[in-house]
Amino acid sequence: MKCFYTNANSVIGKMSELRERTKGYDIVGIVETWANSHISNAELTLDGFNMLRLDREGMKGGGLLMYVN
């Protein structure tokens, strides 16, 4: 089982890079996503993974994403 973990410090502008870097992993964990309700699940998906998402609303910072293949 291969795992990938990163602190994104705002993931939305880095999804293309993330999609490329996480190929071949079984579990991907991301902290400091800065995602909120204005960002759709479709914008955060990784092909072949189930996504678990926890946003931190009302303030800058925080947020978690977990992807499981």
PQR file of N, CA, C, O and H, with PARSE charges and radii, in Angstrom:
ATOM      1  N   MET A   1       0.853  -1.167   0.000 -0.4000 1.5000
ATOM      2  CA  MET A   1       0.000   0.000   0.000 -0.0000 2.0000
ATOM      3  C   MET A   1       0.902   1.234   0.000  0.5500 1.7000
ATOM      4  O   MET A   1       1.814   1.348   0.819 -0.5500 1.4000
ATOM      5  N   LYS A   2       0.637   2.150  -0.923 -0.4000 1.5000
ATOM      6  CA  LYS A   2       1.403   3.394  -1.026 -0.0000 2.0000
ATOM      7  C   LYS A   2       0.538   4.572  -0.601  0.5500 1.7000
ATOM      8  O   LYS A   2      -0.608   4.709  -1.029 -0.5500 1.4000
ATOM      9  H   LYS A   2      -0.104   2.057  -1.588  0.4000 1.0000
ATOM     10  N   CYS A   3       1.115   5.424   0.257 -0.4000 1.5000
ATOM     11  CA  CYS A   3       0.398   6.591   0.765 -0.0000 2.0000
ATOM     12  C   CYS A   3       1.143   7.870   0.394  0.5500 1.7000
ATOM     13  O   CYS A   3       2.370   7.897   0.300 -0.5500 1.4000
ATOM     14  H   CYS A   3       2.046   5.312   0.604  0.4000 1.0000
ATOM     15  N   PHE A   4       0.360   8.928   0.188 -0.4000 1.5000
ATOM     16  CA  PHE A   4       0.893  10.252  -0.143 -0.0000 2.0000
ATOM     17  C   PHE A   4       0.243  11.255   0.781  0.5500 1.7000
ATOM     18  O   PHE A   4      -0.972  11.224   0.973 -0.5500 1.4000
ATOM     19  H   PHE A   4      -0.636   8.906   0.265  0.4000 1.0000
ATOM     20  N   TYR A   5       1.043  12.155   1.365 -0.4000 1.5000
ATOM     21  CA  TYR A   5       0.540  13.170   2.284 -0.0000 2.0000
ATOM     22  C   TYR A   5       1.193  14.500   1.941  0.5500 1.7000
ATOM     23  O   TYR A   5       2.384  14.551   1.633 -0.5500 1.4000
ATOM     24  H   TYR A   5       2.031  12.181   1.209  0.4000 1.0000
ATOM     25  N   THR A   6       0.410  15.582   1.995 -0.4000 1.5000
ATOM     26  CA  THR A   6       0.980  16.905   1.762 -0.0000 2.0000
ATOM     27  C   THR A   6       0.171  17.987   2.461  0.5500 1.7000
ATOM     28  O   THR A   6      -1.013  17.807   2.746 -0.5500 1.4000
ATOM     29  H   THR A   6      -0.557  15.541   2.246  0.4000 1.0000
ATOM     30  N   ASN A   7       0.814  19.101   2.732 -0.4000 1.5000
ATOM     31  CA  ASN A   7       0.173  20.318   3.202 -0.0000 2.0000
ATOM     32  C   ASN A   7       0.032  21.197   1.969  0.5500 1.7000
ATOM     33  O   ASN A   7       1.034  21.689   1.450 -0.5500 1.4000
ATOM     34  H   ASN A   7       1.776  19.247   2.501  0.4000 1.0000
ATOM     35  N   ALA A   8      -1.182  21.404   1.492 -0.4000 1.5000
ATOM     36  CA  ALA A   8      -1.406  22.081   0.214 -0.0000 2.0000
ATOM     37  C   ALA A   8      -1.316  23.598   0.305  0.5500 1.7000
ATOM     38  O   ALA A   8      -0.931  24.252  -0.664 -0.5500 1.4000
ATOM     39  H   ALA A   8      -1.996  21.005   1.914  0.4000 1.0000
ATOM     40  N   ASN A   9      -1.668  24.169   1.459 -0.4000 1.5000
ATOM     41  CA  ASN A   9      -1.697  25.626   1.578 -0.0000 2.0000
ATOM     42  C   ASN A   9      -2.506  26.230   0.428  0.5500 1.7000
ATOM     43  O   ASN A   9      -2.044  27.135  -0.268 -0.5500 1.4000
ATOM     44  H   ASN A   9      -1.981  23.638   2.246  0.4000 1.0000
ATOM     45  N   SER A  10      -3.700  25.718   0.248 -0.4000 1.5000
ATOM     46  CA  SER A  10      -4.678  26.054  -0.796 -0.0000 2.0000
ATOM     47  C   SER A  10      -4.540  25.109  -1.989  0.5500 1.7000
ATOM     48  O   SER A  10      -3.664  25.273  -2.838 -0.5500 1.4000
ATOM     49  H   SER A  10      -4.074  24.983   0.813  0.4000 1.0000
ATOM     50  N   VAL A  11      -5.412  24.138  -2.026 -0.4000 1.5000
ATOM     51  CA  VAL A  11      -5.325  23.069  -3.010 -0.0000 2.0000
ATOM     52  C   VAL A  11      -5.922  23.432  -4.374  0.5500 1.7000
ATOM     53  O   VAL A  11      -5.522  22.847  -5.380 -0.5500 1.4000
ATOM     54  H   VAL A  11      -6.124  24.005  -1.336  0.4000 1.0000
ATOM     55  N   ILE A  12      -6.840  24.351  -4.436 -0.4000 1.5000
ATOM     56  CA  ILE A  12      -7.605  24.565  -5.655 -0.0000 2.0000
ATOM     57  C   ILE A  12      -6.727  24.925  -6.852  0.5500 1.7000
ATOM     58  O   ILE A  12      -7.024  24.477  -7.960 -0.5500 1.4000
ATOM     59  H   ILE A  12      -7.165  24.826  -3.618  0.4000 1.0000
ATOM     60  N   GLY A  13      -5.705  25.680  -6.692 -0.4000 1.5000
ATOM     61  CA  GLY A  13      -4.831  26.035  -7.803 -0.0000 2.0000
ATOM     62  C   GLY A  13      -3.782  24.987  -8.114  0.5500 1.7000
ATOM     63  O   GLY A  13      -2.995  25.147  -9.047 -0.5500 1.4000
ATOM     64  H   GLY A  13      -5.464  26.043  -5.793  0.4000 1.0000
ATOM     65  N   LYS A  14      -3.768  23.918  -7.337 -0.4000 1.5000
ATOM     66  CA  LYS A  14      -2.742  22.892  -7.475 -0.0000 2.0000
ATOM     67  C   LYS A  14      -3.291  21.529  -7.889  0.5500 1.7000
ATOM     68  O   LYS A  14      -2.574  20.530  -7.838 -0.5500 1.4000
ATOM     69  H   LYS A  14      -4.407  23.788  -6.579  0.4000 1.0000
ATOM     70  N   MET A  15      -4.559  21.484  -8.298 -0.4000 1.5000
ATOM     71  CA  MET A  15      -5.185  20.199  -8.608 -0.0000 2.0000
ATOM     72  C   MET A  15      -4.529  19.496  -9.794  0.5500 1.7000
ATOM     73  O   MET A  15      -4.408  18.271  -9.769 -0.5500 1.4000
ATOM     74  H   MET A  15      -5.141  22.296  -8.339  0.4000 1.0000
ATOM     75  N   SER A  16      -4.111  20.202 -10.807 -0.4000 1.5000
ATOM     76  CA  SER A  16      -3.450  19.562 -11.959 -0.0000 2.0000
ATOM     77  C   SER A  16      -2.169  18.870 -11.519  0.5500 1.7000
ATOM     78  O   SER A  16      -1.916  17.724 -11.892 -0.5500 1.4000
ATOM     79  H   SER A  16      -4.209  21.197 -10.826  0.4000 1.0000
ATOM     80  N   GLU A  17      -1.366  19.563 -10.731 -0.4000 1.5000
ATOM     81  CA  GLU A  17      -0.128  18.974 -10.220 -0.0000 2.0000
ATOM     82  C   GLU A  17      -0.433  17.797  -9.306  0.5500 1.7000
ATOM     83  O   GLU A  17       0.237  16.767  -9.379 -0.5500 1.4000
ATOM     84  H   GLU A  17      -1.571  20.494 -10.429  0.4000 1.0000
ATOM     85  N   LEU A  18      -1.424  17.935  -8.457 -0.4000 1.5000
ATOM     86  CA  LEU A  18      -1.802  16.871  -7.527 -0.0000 2.0000
ATOM     87  C   LEU A  18      -2.264  15.625  -8.275  0.5500 1.7000
ATOM     88  O   LEU A  18      -1.901  14.508  -7.906 -0.5500 1.4000
ATOM     89  H   LEU A  18      -1.969  18.771  -8.398  0.4000 1.0000
ATOM     90  N   ARG A  19      -3.057  15.811  -9.315 -0.4000 1.5000
ATOM     91  CA  ARG A  19      -3.527  14.670 -10.107 -0.0000 2.0000
ATOM     92  C   ARG A  19      -2.352  13.916 -10.725  0.5500 1.7000
ATOM     93  O   ARG A  19      -2.383  12.690 -10.830 -0.5500 1.4000
ATOM     94  H   ARG A  19      -3.352  16.718  -9.615  0.4000 1.0000
ATOM     95  N   GLU A  20      -1.339  14.635 -11.124 -0.4000 1.5000
ATOM     96  CA  GLU A  20      -0.162  14.011 -11.727 -0.0000 2.0000
ATOM     97  C   GLU A  20       0.705  13.311 -10.676  0.5500 1.7000
ATOM     98  O   GLU A  20       1.169  12.193 -10.898 -0.5500 1.4000
ATOM     99  H   GLU A  20      -1.313  15.630 -11.038  0.4000 1.0000
ATOM    100  N   ARG A  21       0.920  13.959  -9.547 -0.4000 1.5000
ATOM    101  CA  ARG A  21       1.822  13.435  -8.510 -0.0000 2.0000
ATOM    102  C   ARG A  21       1.256  12.254  -7.741  0.5500 1.7000
ATOM    103  O   ARG A  21       2.024  11.499  -7.145 -0.5500 1.4000
ATOM    104  H   ARG A  21       0.544  14.867  -9.366  0.4000 1.0000
ATOM    105  N   THR A  22      -0.052  12.066  -7.731 -0.4000 1.5000
ATOM    106  CA  THR A  22      -0.650  11.010  -6.900 -0.0000 2.0000
ATOM    107  C   THR A  22      -0.952   9.726  -7.667  0.5500 1.7000
ATOM    108  O   THR A  22      -1.534   8.797  -7.107 -0.5500 1.4000
ATOM    109  H   THR A  22      -0.676  12.680  -8.215  0.4000 1.0000
ATOM    110  N   LYS A  23      -0.570   9.663  -8.917 -0.4000 1.5000
ATOM    111  CA  LYS A  23      -0.776   8.425  -9.677 -0.0000 2.0000
ATOM    112  C   LYS A  23       0.025   7.298  -9.034  0.5500 1.7000
ATOM    113  O   LYS A  23       1.196   7.463  -8.694 -0.5500 1.4000
ATOM    114  H   LYS A  23      -0.097  10.418  -9.371  0.4000 1.0000
ATOM    115  N   GLY A  24      -0.626   6.156  -8.875 -0.4000 1.5000
ATOM    116  CA  GLY A  24       0.040   4.999  -8.294 -0.0000 2.0000
ATOM    117  C   GLY A  24      -0.091   4.876  -6.789  0.5500 1.7000
ATOM    118  O   GLY A  24       0.413   3.917  -6.204 -0.5500 1.4000
ATOM    119  H   GLY A  24      -1.577   6.022  -9.151  0.4000 1.0000
ATOM    120  N   TYR A  25      -0.754   5.822  -6.153 -0.4000 1.5000
ATOM    121  CA  TYR A  25      -0.951   5.759  -4.704 -0.0000 2.0000
ATOM    122  C   TYR A  25      -2.313   5.160  -4.371  0.5500 1.7000
ATOM    123  O   TYR A  25      -3.252   5.230  -5.164 -0.5500 1.4000
ATOM    124  H   TYR A  25      -1.164   6.601  -6.628  0.4000 1.0000
ATOM    125  N   ASP A  26      -2.399   4.568  -3.176 -0.4000 1.5000
ATOM    126  CA  ASP A  26      -3.645   3.971  -2.704 -0.0000 2.0000
ATOM    127  C   ASP A  26      -4.416   4.930  -1.795  0.5500 1.7000
ATOM    128  O   ASP A  26      -5.647   4.953  -1.810 -0.5500 1.4000
ATOM    129  H   ASP A  26      -1.636   4.511  -2.532  0.4000 1.0000
ATOM    130  N   ILE A  27      -3.693   5.715  -1.011 -0.4000 1.5000
ATOM    131  CA  ILE A  27      -4.300   6.670  -0.086 -0.0000 2.0000
ATOM    132  C   ILE A  27      -3.578   8.006  -0.241  0.5500 1.7000
ATOM    133  O   ILE A  27      -2.348   8.060  -0.282 -0.5500 1.4000
ATOM    134  H   ILE A  27      -2.693   5.697  -0.998  0.4000 1.0000
ATOM    135  N   VAL A  28      -4.359   9.082  -0.325 -0.4000 1.5000
ATOM    136  CA  VAL A  28      -3.803  10.431  -0.435 -0.0000 2.0000
ATOM    137  C   VAL A  28      -4.452  11.284   0.653  0.5500 1.7000
ATOM    138  O   VAL A  28      -5.678  11.359   0.736 -0.5500 1.4000
ATOM    139  H   VAL A  28      -5.358   9.039  -0.292  0.4000 1.0000
ATOM    140  N   GLY A  29      -3.638  11.919   1.478 -0.4000 1.5000
ATOM    141  CA  GLY A  29      -4.126  12.804   2.522 -0.0000 2.0000
ATOM    142  C   GLY A  29      -3.592  14.214   2.306  0.5500 1.7000
ATOM    143  O   GLY A  29      -2.402  14.402   2.053 -0.5500 1.4000
ATOM    144  H   GLY A  29      -2.643  11.858   1.410  0.4000 1.0000
ATOM    145  N   ILE A  30      -4.474  15.200   2.407 -0.4000 1.5000
ATOM    146  CA  ILE A  30      -4.085  16.589   2.186 -0.0000 2.0000
ATOM    147  C   ILE A  30      -4.646  17.444   3.321  0.5500 1.7000
ATOM    148  O   ILE A  30      -5.839  17.386   3.620 -0.5500 1.4000
ATOM    149  H   ILE A  30      -5.441  15.048   2.613  0.4000 1.0000
ATOM    150  N   VAL A  31      -3.787  18.228   3.941 -0.4000 1.5000
ATOM    151  CA  VAL A  31      -4.216  19.174   4.971 -0.0000 2.0000
ATOM    152  C   VAL A  31      -4.070  20.591   4.429  0.5500 1.7000
ATOM    153  O   VAL A  31      -3.418  20.814   3.408 -0.5500 1.4000
ATOM    154  H   VAL A  31      -2.818  18.275   3.698  0.4000 1.0000
ATOM    155  N   GLU A  32      -4.687  21.545   5.127 -0.4000 1.5000
ATOM    156  CA  GLU A  32      -4.675  22.955   4.723 -0.0000 2.0000
ATOM    157  C   GLU A  32      -5.167  23.129   3.281  0.5500 1.7000
ATOM    158  O   GLU A  32      -4.526  23.792   2.465 -0.5500 1.4000
ATOM    159  H   GLU A  32      -5.216  21.363   5.955  0.4000 1.0000
ATOM    160  N   THR A  33      -6.311  22.523   2.993 -0.4000 1.5000
ATOM    161  CA  THR A  33      -6.872  22.612   1.638 -0.0000 2.0000
ATOM    162  C   THR A  33      -7.434  23.992   1.334  0.5500 1.7000
ATOM    163  O   THR A  33      -7.443  24.420   0.179 -0.5500 1.4000
ATOM    164  H   THR A  33      -6.832  21.985   3.656  0.4000 1.0000
ATOM    165  N   TRP A  34      -7.893  24.675   2.340 -0.4000 1.5000
ATOM    166  CA  TRP A  34      -8.558  25.970   2.232 -0.0000 2.0000
ATOM    167  C   TRP A  34      -9.829  25.868   1.394  0.5500 1.7000
ATOM    168  O   TRP A  34     -10.328  26.885   0.911 -0.5500 1.4000
ATOM    169  H   TRP A  34      -7.885  24.327   3.278  0.4000 1.0000
ATOM    170  N   ALA A  35     -10.357  24.672   1.216 -0.4000 1.5000
ATOM    171  CA  ALA A  35     -11.599  24.475   0.464 -0.0000 2.0000
ATOM    172  C   ALA A  35     -12.781  24.965   1.293  0.5500 1.7000
ATOM    173  O   ALA A  35     -12.737  24.976   2.523 -0.5500 1.4000
ATOM    174  H   ALA A  35      -9.952  23.846   1.609  0.4000 1.0000
ATOM    175  N   ASN A  36     -13.834  25.368   0.594 -0.4000 1.5000
ATOM    176  CA  ASN A  36     -15.049  25.828   1.263 -0.0000 2.0000
ATOM    177  C   ASN A  36     -16.250  25.442   0.405  0.5500 1.7000
ATOM    178  O   ASN A  36     -16.091  24.796  -0.631 -0.5500 1.4000
ATOM    179  H   ASN A  36     -13.870  25.359  -0.405  0.4000 1.0000
ATOM    180  N   SER A  37     -17.429  25.828   0.824 -0.4000 1.5000
ATOM    181  CA  SER A  37     -18.650  25.414   0.133 -0.0000 2.0000
ATOM    182  C   SER A  37     -18.769  25.997  -1.276  0.5500 1.7000
ATOM    183  O   SER A  37     -19.600  25.536  -2.058 -0.5500 1.4000
ATOM    184  H   SER A  37     -17.558  26.352   1.666  0.4000 1.0000
ATOM    185  N   HIS A  38     -17.965  26.989  -1.610 -0.4000 1.5000
ATOM    186  CA  HIS A  38     -17.986  27.561  -2.958 -0.0000 2.0000
ATOM    187  C   HIS A  38     -17.181  26.725  -3.954  0.5500 1.7000
ATOM    188  O   HIS A  38     -17.241  26.975  -5.158 -0.5500 1.4000
ATOM    189  H   HIS A  38     -17.290  27.364  -0.974  0.4000 1.0000
ATOM    190  N   ILE A  39     -16.434  25.742  -3.465 -0.4000 1.5000
ATOM    191  CA  ILE A  39     -15.638  24.854  -4.312 -0.0000 2.0000
ATOM    192  C   ILE A  39     -16.369  23.522  -4.385  0.5500 1.7000
ATOM    193  O   ILE A  39     -16.608  22.886  -3.358 -0.5500 1.4000
ATOM    194  H   ILE A  39     -16.385  25.540  -2.487  0.4000 1.0000
ATOM    195  N   SER A  40     -16.721  23.101  -5.584 -0.4000 1.5000
ATOM    196  CA  SER A  40     -17.506  21.871  -5.745 -0.0000 2.0000
ATOM    197  C   SER A  40     -16.628  20.629  -5.602  0.5500 1.7000
ATOM    198  O   SER A  40     -15.409  20.686  -5.762 -0.5500 1.4000
ATOM    199  H   SER A  40     -16.527  23.617  -6.418  0.4000 1.0000
ATOM    200  N   ASN A  41     -17.273  19.515  -5.299 -0.4000 1.5000
ATOM    201  CA  ASN A  41     -16.570  18.235  -5.245 -0.0000 2.0000
ATOM    202  C   ASN A  41     -15.921  17.916  -6.587  0.5500 1.7000
ATOM    203  O   ASN A  41     -14.827  17.354  -6.632 -0.5500 1.4000
ATOM    204  H   ASN A  41     -18.264  19.468  -5.169  0.4000 1.0000
ATOM    205  N   ALA A  42     -16.590  18.272  -7.679 -0.4000 1.5000
ATOM    206  CA  ALA A  42     -16.060  17.995  -9.019 -0.0000 2.0000
ATOM    207  C   ALA A  42     -14.696  18.650  -9.227  0.5500 1.7000
ATOM    208  O   ALA A  42     -13.845  18.095  -9.922 -0.5500 1.4000
ATOM    209  H   ALA A  42     -17.479  18.729  -7.643  0.4000 1.0000
ATOM    210  N   GLU A  43     -14.483  19.810  -8.639 -0.4000 1.5000
ATOM    211  CA  GLU A  43     -13.203  20.506  -8.787 -0.0000 2.0000
ATOM    212  C   GLU A  43     -12.082  19.820  -8.015  0.5500 1.7000
ATOM    213  O   GLU A  43     -10.905  20.041  -8.301 -0.5500 1.4000
ATOM    214  H   GLU A  43     -15.174  20.261  -8.074  0.4000 1.0000
ATOM    215  N   LEU A  44     -12.438  18.993  -7.044 -0.4000 1.5000
ATOM    216  CA  LEU A  44     -11.453  18.372  -6.165 -0.0000 2.0000
ATOM    217  C   LEU A  44     -11.264  16.877  -6.402  0.5500 1.7000
ATOM    218  O   LEU A  44     -10.485  16.242  -5.691 -0.5500 1.4000
ATOM    219  H   LEU A  44     -13.394  18.814  -6.811  0.4000 1.0000
ATOM    220  N   THR A  45     -11.948  16.306  -7.369 -0.4000 1.5000
ATOM    221  CA  THR A  45     -11.869  14.859  -7.565 -0.0000 2.0000
ATOM    222  C   THR A  45     -10.527  14.420  -8.127  0.5500 1.7000
ATOM    223  O   THR A  45      -9.863  15.151  -8.862 -0.5500 1.4000
ATOM    224  H   THR A  45     -12.581  16.822  -7.947  0.4000 1.0000
ATOM    225  N   LEU A  46     -10.152  13.209  -7.759 -0.4000 1.5000
ATOM    226  CA  LEU A  46      -9.022  12.509  -8.355 -0.0000 2.0000
ATOM    227  C   LEU A  46      -9.588  11.230  -8.962  0.5500 1.7000
ATOM    228  O   LEU A  46     -10.253  10.459  -8.270 -0.5500 1.4000
ATOM    229  H   LEU A  46     -10.691  12.616  -7.161  0.4000 1.0000
ATOM    230  N   ASP A  47      -9.335  11.001 -10.228 -0.4000 1.5000
ATOM    231  CA  ASP A  47      -9.869   9.817 -10.902 -0.0000 2.0000
ATOM    232  C   ASP A  47      -9.455   8.539 -10.179  0.5500 1.7000
ATOM    233  O   ASP A  47      -8.292   8.363  -9.817 -0.5500 1.4000
ATOM    234  H   ASP A  47      -8.795  11.628 -10.790  0.4000 1.0000
ATOM    235  N   GLY A  48     -10.424   7.657  -9.976 -0.4000 1.5000
ATOM    236  CA  GLY A  48     -10.173   6.368  -9.356 -0.0000 2.0000
ATOM    237  C   GLY A  48     -10.190   6.381  -7.836  0.5500 1.7000
ATOM    238  O   GLY A  48      -9.976   5.341  -7.214 -0.5500 1.4000
ATOM    239  H   GLY A  48     -11.369   7.801 -10.270  0.4000 1.0000
ATOM    240  N   PHE A  49     -10.438   7.528  -7.227 -0.4000 1.5000
ATOM    241  CA  PHE A  49     -10.429   7.647  -5.764 -0.0000 2.0000
ATOM    242  C   PHE A  49     -11.807   8.027  -5.245  0.5500 1.7000
ATOM    243  O   PHE A  49     -12.557   8.750  -5.902 -0.5500 1.4000
ATOM    244  H   PHE A  49     -10.612   8.373  -7.733  0.4000 1.0000
ATOM    245  N   ASN A  50     -12.127   7.529  -4.057 -0.4000 1.5000
ATOM    246  CA  ASN A  50     -13.267   8.026  -3.288 -0.0000 2.0000
ATOM    247  C   ASN A  50     -12.737   9.157  -2.429  0.5500 1.7000
ATOM    248  O   ASN A  50     -11.655   9.047  -1.851 -0.5500 1.4000
ATOM    249  H   ASN A  50     -11.518   6.942  -3.524  0.4000 1.0000
ATOM    250  N   MET A  51     -13.490  10.245  -2.338 -0.4000 1.5000
ATOM    251  CA  MET A  51     -13.027  11.431  -1.633 -0.0000 2.0000
ATOM    252  C   MET A  51     -13.818  11.644  -0.346  0.5500 1.7000
ATOM    253  O   MET A  51     -15.044  11.538  -0.329 -0.5500 1.4000
ATOM    254  H   MET A  51     -14.368  10.335  -2.807  0.4000 1.0000
ATOM    255  N   LEU A  52     -13.098  11.946   0.723 -0.4000 1.5000
ATOM    256  CA  LEU A  52     -13.674  12.372   1.986 -0.0000 2.0000
ATOM    257  C   LEU A  52     -13.196  13.799   2.206  0.5500 1.7000
ATOM    258  O   LEU A  52     -12.008  14.090   2.068 -0.5500 1.4000
ATOM    259  H   LEU A  52     -12.102  12.032   0.710  0.4000 1.0000
ATOM    260  N   ARG A  53     -14.114  14.679   2.546 -0.4000 1.5000
ATOM    261  CA  ARG A  53     -13.804  16.106   2.573 -0.0000 2.0000
ATOM    262  C   ARG A  53     -14.306  16.735   3.869  0.5500 1.7000
ATOM    263  O   ARG A  53     -15.428  16.475   4.303 -0.5500 1.4000
ATOM    264  H   ARG A  53     -15.079  14.442   2.659  0.4000 1.0000
ATOM    265  N   LEU A  54     -13.465  17.563   4.481 -0.4000 1.5000
ATOM    266  CA  LEU A  54     -13.857  18.318   5.664 -0.0000 2.0000
ATOM    267  C   LEU A  54     -13.350  19.748   5.475  0.5500 1.7000
ATOM    268  O   LEU A  54     -12.151  20.010   5.578 -0.5500 1.4000
ATOM    269  H   LEU A  54     -12.553  17.774   4.129  0.4000 1.0000
ATOM    270  N   ASP A  55     -14.269  20.662   5.198 -0.4000 1.5000
ATOM    271  CA  ASP A  55     -13.929  22.066   4.986 -0.0000 2.0000
ATOM    272  C   ASP A  55     -13.958  22.816   6.308  0.5500 1.7000
ATOM    273  O   ASP A  55     -14.618  22.406   7.263 -0.5500 1.4000
ATOM    274  H   ASP A  55     -15.243  20.450   5.115  0.4000 1.0000
ATOM    275  N   ARG A  56     -13.240  23.903   6.338 -0.4000 1.5000
ATOM    276  CA  ARG A  56     -13.282  24.798   7.489 -0.0000 2.0000
ATOM    277  C   ARG A  56     -13.916  26.093   7.026  0.5500 1.7000
ATOM    278  O   ARG A  56     -13.265  26.922   6.391 -0.5500 1.4000
ATOM    279  H   ARG A  56     -12.704  24.235   5.562  0.4000 1.0000
ATOM    280  N   GLU A  57     -15.173  26.260   7.342 -0.4000 1.5000
ATOM    281  CA  GLU A  57     -15.939  27.422   6.874 -0.0000 2.0000
ATOM    282  C   GLU A  57     -15.717  28.647   7.752  0.5500 1.7000
ATOM    283  O   GLU A  57     -15.450  28.535   8.949 -0.5500 1.4000
ATOM    284  H   GLU A  57     -15.702  25.586   7.858  0.4000 1.0000
ATOM    285  N   GLY A  58     -15.832  29.811   7.135 -0.4000 1.5000
ATOM    286  CA  GLY A  58     -15.843  31.054   7.875 -0.0000 2.0000
ATOM    287  C   GLY A  58     -14.499  31.644   8.218  0.5500 1.7000
ATOM    288  O   GLY A  58     -14.436  32.706   8.838 -0.5500 1.4000
ATOM    289  H   GLY A  58     -16.049  29.902   6.163  0.4000 1.0000
ATOM    290  N   MET A  59     -13.415  30.984   7.832 -0.4000 1.5000
ATOM    291  CA  MET A  59     -12.097  31.541   8.097 -0.0000 2.0000
ATOM    292  C   MET A  59     -11.085  30.967   7.113  0.5500 1.7000
ATOM    293  O   MET A  59     -11.297  29.903   6.532 -0.5500 1.4000
ATOM    294  H   MET A  59     -13.466  30.121   7.329  0.4000 1.0000
ATOM    295  N   LYS A  60     -10.014  31.670   6.943 -0.4000 1.5000
ATOM    296  CA  LYS A  60      -8.959  31.221   6.041 -0.0000 2.0000
ATOM    297  C   LYS A  60      -8.183  30.089   6.700  0.5500 1.7000
ATOM    298  O   LYS A  60      -7.973  30.087   7.913 -0.5500 1.4000
ATOM    299  H   LYS A  60      -9.842  32.535   7.415  0.4000 1.0000
ATOM    300  N   GLY A  61      -7.768  29.143   5.897 -0.4000 1.5000
ATOM    301  CA  GLY A  61      -6.950  28.048   6.395 -0.0000 2.0000
ATOM    302  C   GLY A  61      -7.768  26.828   6.740  0.5500 1.7000
ATOM    303  O   GLY A  61      -8.996  26.827   6.650 -0.5500 1.4000
ATOM    304  H   GLY A  61      -7.938  29.145   4.912  0.4000 1.0000
ATOM    305  N   GLY A  62      -7.065  25.795   7.134 -0.4000 1.5000
ATOM    306  CA  GLY A  62      -7.697  24.551   7.539 -0.0000 2.0000
ATOM    307  C   GLY A  62      -8.228  23.746   6.373  0.5500 1.7000
ATOM    308  O   GLY A  62      -7.985  24.065   5.209 -0.5500 1.4000
ATOM    309  H   GLY A  62      -6.067  25.795   7.207  0.4000 1.0000
ATOM    310  N   GLY A  63      -8.943  22.717   6.703 -0.4000 1.5000
ATOM    311  CA  GLY A  63      -9.555  21.845   5.718 -0.0000 2.0000
ATOM    312  C   GLY A  63      -8.726  20.582   5.483  0.5500 1.7000
ATOM    313  O   GLY A  63      -7.496  20.598   5.522 -0.5500 1.4000
ATOM    314  H   GLY A  63      -9.140  22.458   7.649  0.4000 1.0000
ATOM    315  N   LEU A  64      -9.450  19.489   5.239 -0.4000 1.5000
ATOM    316  CA  LEU A  64      -8.822  18.190   5.004 -0.0000 2.0000
ATOM    317  C   LEU A  64      -9.448  17.521   3.793  0.5500 1.7000
ATOM    318  O   LEU A  64     -10.642  17.670   3.532 -0.5500 1.4000
ATOM    319  H   LEU A  64     -10.449  19.476   5.208  0.4000 1.0000
ATOM    320  N   LEU A  65      -8.636  16.792   3.066 -0.4000 1.5000
ATOM    321  CA  LEU A  65      -9.112  15.907   2.002 -0.0000 2.0000
ATOM    322  C   LEU A  65      -8.432  14.563   2.174  0.5500 1.7000
ATOM    323  O   LEU A  65      -7.230  14.503   2.432 -0.5500 1.4000
ATOM    324  H   LEU A  65      -7.666  16.672   3.277  0.4000 1.0000
ATOM    325  N   MET A  66      -9.185  13.491   2.034 -0.4000 1.5000
ATOM    326  CA  MET A  66      -8.644  12.147   2.065 -0.0000 2.0000
ATOM    327  C   MET A  66      -9.180  11.421   0.852  0.5500 1.7000
ATOM    328  O   MET A  66     -10.388  11.392   0.619 -0.5500 1.4000
ATOM    329  H   MET A  66     -10.162  13.540   1.825  0.4000 1.0000
ATOM    330  N   TYR A  67      -8.294  10.842   0.089 -0.4000 1.5000
ATOM    331  CA  TYR A  67      -8.675  10.076  -1.095 -0.0000 2.0000
ATOM    332  C   TYR A  67      -8.259   8.628  -0.868  0.5500 1.7000
ATOM    333  O   TYR A  67      -7.134   8.355  -0.450 -0.5500 1.4000
ATOM    334  H   TYR A  67      -7.312  10.865   0.278  0.4000 1.0000
ATOM    335  N   VAL A  68      -9.173   7.705  -1.146 -0.4000 1.5000
ATOM    336  CA  VAL A  68      -8.902   6.289  -0.967 -0.0000 2.0000
ATOM    337  C   VAL A  68      -9.219   5.577  -2.267  0.5500 1.7000
ATOM    338  O   VAL A  68     -10.317   5.711  -2.806 -0.5500 1.4000
ATOM    339  H   VAL A  68     -10.087   7.927  -1.485  0.4000 1.0000
ATOM    340  N   ASN A  69      -8.262   4.824  -2.765 -0.4000 1.5000
ATOM    341  CA  ASN A  69      -8.438   4.080  -4.008 -0.0000 2.0000
ATOM    342  C   ASN A  69      -8.948   2.695  -3.687  0.5500 1.7000
ATOM    343  O   ASN A  69      -9.168   1.892  -4.594 -0.5500 1.4000
ATOM    344  H   ASN A  69      -7.370   4.714  -2.326  0.4000 1.0000
TER
END
